[in-house]
Amino acid sequence: MASVRLTWLGHAAFQVEGAGKVVLIDPWITGNPRSPLKSPADLPRADVVCVSHEHGDHGFEDAVEICRRTGAVFVSFFDLAQKAQARGVSTVGGNVGGTVPVVEGVRVSFTLAFHAVPVVGFVVHVDGVNIYHAGDTCLFSDMRLIGEKFPLDVALLHIGGYFTMDPADAARAVELLRPKVAIPIHYGTFPPIDQDPQEFARLVGDRARVVILQPGQTFEYTP
């Protein structure tokens, strides 16, 4: 297994590079006050774009624009993928419990998430590395099953509270998921979700390595 590079694009948006491919997750750029990019056009390449749900702060519109421009494959649950397909992009639509091959070297598994609208989480499999993106969700006990089914290298976990898990619930999620590395996301974008990522790190303790990124910063994971 080769190393995988993860770049935080602010809020819940990530760029994952591995296996010679570029995967974007919830790429909200337009109007994102924490994005290090000025527009989606600042992302010159993408092969796969995953969108967890349709709320504006998770980048459906930007994802469609990116897919049109780059030829990337749009990945989401079936109904949202159908909506993207109607906008003229290539799509793969799955659902919770399924794993889909998308492009060579990249598979995506769909996991439960609980929110106000239809939503999924993802386990993105890149070159043998398993990266979990929780989607907007509360803490739920079946996270333990996700960690058992997919031994997780990296977990991207929402800590903002108010709409999703807060630091305490996200730290409990680490206990259930058992990732090697946990990266806090979805905080500090708006006043209601201001949180201290150091509090998350304190609560996680020695259960996982906590990596706190700044928007635009990259973490290279080597198994």
C-alpha positions as CSV (number, residue, x, y, z in Angstrom):
1,M,0.0,0.0,0.0
2,A,1.2,3.5,-0.9
3,S,0.6,6.7,1.0
4,V,-2.6,8.6,0.7
5,R,-2.8,12.4,0.9
6,L,-5.8,14.1,2.6
7,T,-6.3,17.8,2.2
8,W,-8.9,19.6,4.2
9,L,-10.8,22.1,2.1
10,G,-12.8,23.6,5.0
11,H,-16.0,22.5,6.7
12,A,-16.7,18.9,5.6
13,A,-14.8,19.1,2.2
14,F,-11.8,16.9,1.6
15,Q,-9.5,16.1,-1.3
16,V,-8.0,12.5,-1.2
17,E,-5.1,11.6,-3.5
18,G,-4.0,8.0,-3.9
19,A,-3.6,5.3,-6.5
20,G,-3.0,8.0,-9.1
21,K,-6.6,9.3,-8.5
22,V,-8.1,12.4,-7.0
23,V,-11.3,11.9,-4.9
24,L,-13.3,14.8,-3.6
25,I,-15.8,14.5,-0.7
26,D,-18.5,17.0,0.0
27,P,-16.7,19.7,-2.0
28,W,-18.4,22.9,-0.9
29,I,-16.3,25.7,-2.2
30,T,-18.7,28.4,-3.4
31,G,-19.6,30.5,-0.4
32,N,-17.6,28.5,2.1
33,P,-16.0,31.0,4.5
34,R,-13.3,28.4,5.5
35,S,-12.4,27.2,2.0
36,P,-8.8,27.9,1.0
37,L,-10.0,28.0,-2.6
38,K,-11.7,30.9,-4.4
39,S,-13.9,28.7,-6.7
40,P,-14.4,25.1,-7.8
41,A,-12.3,26.0,-10.8
42,D,-9.3,26.0,-8.5
43,L,-9.6,22.2,-8.4
44,P,-8.0,21.4,-11.8
45,R,-8.5,17.6,-11.5
46,A,-10.9,15.2,-10.0
47,D,-11.7,11.5,-10.8
48,V,-14.4,10.8,-8.2
49,V,-16.7,13.3,-6.4
50,C,-18.7,11.9,-3.4
51,V,-21.6,13.9,-1.9
52,S,-23.2,12.8,1.3
53,H,-26.4,14.8,1.0
54,E,-28.0,17.8,-0.6
55,H,-27.7,20.5,2.0
56,G,-25.9,23.5,0.5
57,D,-22.9,23.3,2.8
58,H,-21.9,19.9,1.3
59,G,-21.4,20.9,-2.2
60,F,-23.9,19.3,-4.5
61,E,-23.9,22.3,-6.9
62,D,-20.1,22.6,-6.9
63,A,-19.8,18.8,-7.3
64,V,-21.9,18.9,-10.5
65,E,-19.8,21.8,-11.9
66,I,-16.6,19.9,-11.1
67,C,-17.8,16.7,-12.7
68,R,-18.9,18.5,-15.8
69,R,-15.5,20.2,-16.1
70,T,-13.2,17.4,-15.2
71,G,-15.2,14.3,-16.3
72,A,-15.2,13.0,-12.7
73,V,-17.7,10.4,-11.6
74,F,-20.4,11.7,-9.2
75,V,-21.0,9.3,-6.3
76,S,-23.9,9.4,-3.9
77,F,-27.0,7.5,-2.8
78,F,-29.2,6.5,-5.7
79,D,-31.7,9.3,-5.7
80,L,-29.1,12.1,-5.5
81,A,-27.0,10.4,-8.1
82,Q,-30.1,10.4,-10.4
83,K,-30.5,14.1,-9.9
84,A,-26.9,14.7,-10.8
85,Q,-27.2,12.5,-13.9
86,A,-30.1,14.6,-15.0
87,R,-27.6,17.5,-14.9
88,G,-25.4,15.8,-17.5
89,V,-22.7,14.1,-15.4
90,S,-21.5,10.5,-15.1
91,T,-22.8,9.0,-11.9
92,V,-22.6,5.9,-9.7
93,G,-25.6,5.6,-7.3
94,G,-25.5,3.2,-4.4
95,N,-27.2,2.8,-1.1
96,V,-26.4,1.9,2.5
97,G,-24.8,-1.5,2.8
98,G,-23.4,-1.4,-0.8
99,T,-19.9,-1.1,-2.1
100,V,-19.4,0.2,-5.6
101,P,-16.3,0.2,-7.8
102,V,-15.9,3.7,-9.3
103,V,-12.6,4.0,-11.1
104,E,-9.5,1.8,-11.1
105,G,-8.1,1.9,-7.5
106,V,-11.1,3.5,-5.9
107,R,-14.2,1.9,-4.4
108,V,-16.8,3.5,-2.2
109,S,-18.9,1.9,0.5
110,F,-22.1,3.6,1.7
111,T,-22.8,3.7,5.5
112,L,-25.6,4.8,7.7
113,A,-25.8,8.4,8.8
114,F,-28.7,10.2,10.5
115,H,-29.7,13.8,9.7
116,A,-32.7,15.9,8.8
117,V,-32.6,14.8,5.1
118,P,-31.5,11.6,3.3
119,V,-27.8,11.3,3.9
120,V,-25.1,8.7,3.8
121,G,-21.6,8.3,5.1
122,F,-18.8,6.9,3.0
123,V,-15.8,4.6,3.4
124,V,-13.6,5.5,0.5
125,H,-11.2,2.7,-0.3
126,V,-8.1,4.0,-2.1
127,D,-5.1,1.8,-2.8
128,G,-5.9,-0.4,0.2
129,V,-6.4,2.5,2.6
130,N,-9.9,2.9,4.2
131,I,-11.1,6.4,4.8
132,Y,-14.4,7.0,6.6
133,H,-16.3,10.3,6.1
134,A,-19.2,10.3,8.5
135,G,-21.6,12.6,6.6
136,D,-23.7,14.9,8.7
137,T,-24.7,12.6,11.5
138,C,-25.4,12.1,15.2
139,L,-23.6,9.5,17.2
140,F,-25.1,6.0,16.8
141,S,-24.1,2.6,18.2
142,D,-23.9,0.9,14.9
143,M,-20.7,2.8,14.2
144,R,-19.1,-0.1,15.9
145,L,-20.2,-2.3,13.0
146,I,-18.6,0.1,10.5
147,G,-15.3,-0.2,12.2
148,E,-15.6,-4.0,12.4
149,K,-16.5,-4.4,8.7
150,F,-14.0,-1.9,7.4
151,P,-10.8,-1.6,9.5
152,L,-10.4,2.1,9.3
153,D,-7.2,3.9,8.7
154,V,-8.6,7.4,8.9
155,A,-11.9,8.8,10.2
156,L,-13.1,12.3,9.3
157,L,-15.5,13.1,12.1
158,H,-17.9,16.1,12.6
159,I,-17.3,17.9,15.9
160,G,-19.4,21.1,15.4
161,G,-22.4,20.1,17.5
162,Y,-25.7,21.8,17.0
163,F,-26.4,20.0,13.7
164,T,-24.1,17.0,14.1
165,M,-21.9,15.3,16.7
166,D,-20.0,17.5,19.2
167,P,-16.5,16.8,20.5
168,A,-17.7,14.5,23.2
169,D,-19.9,12.4,20.8
170,A,-17.2,12.4,18.1
171,A,-14.7,11.1,20.7
172,R,-17.2,8.3,21.6
173,A,-17.5,7.6,17.8
174,V,-13.7,7.1,17.8
175,E,-14.1,4.5,20.5
176,L,-16.7,2.7,18.4
177,L,-15.0,3.0,15.0
178,R,-11.4,2.4,16.2
179,P,-9.6,4.2,13.4
180,K,-5.9,4.6,13.5
181,V,-6.2,8.4,12.8
182,A,-9.1,10.7,13.5
183,I,-9.4,14.2,11.9
184,P,-12.0,16.7,13.2
185,I,-14.1,18.4,10.6
186,H,-17.4,20.4,10.2
187,Y,-16.6,23.0,12.9
188,G,-15.8,26.7,13.1
189,T,-17.6,27.6,9.8
190,F,-20.5,29.4,11.5
191,P,-21.0,30.6,15.1
192,P,-23.4,27.8,16.1
193,I,-20.7,25.2,15.3
194,D,-17.7,26.9,16.9
195,Q,-15.7,24.2,18.8
196,D,-12.2,23.6,20.0
197,P,-10.6,20.7,18.2
198,Q,-8.1,20.4,21.1
199,E,-11.0,19.4,23.3
200,F,-11.8,16.6,20.8
201,A,-8.2,15.5,20.9
202,R,-8.2,15.5,24.8
203,L,-11.3,13.4,24.9
204,V,-10.0,10.9,22.3
205,G,-6.9,10.4,24.4
206,D,-4.8,7.4,23.3
207,R,-7.7,5.7,21.4
208,A,-6.4,7.1,18.1
209,R,-3.9,9.6,16.7
210,V,-5.7,12.9,16.3
211,V,-4.6,15.1,13.4
212,I,-5.9,18.7,13.5
213,L,-5.6,20.4,10.1
214,Q,-6.1,24.0,9.0
215,P,-8.1,24.6,5.8
216,G,-5.7,23.9,2.9
217,Q,-3.4,21.8,5.0
218,T,-2.5,18.2,3.9
219,F,-1.9,15.1,5.9
220,E,-0.1,12.2,4.3
221,Y,-1.1,8.8,5.7
222,T,1.3,5.9,5.2
223,P,0.0,2.5,6.4
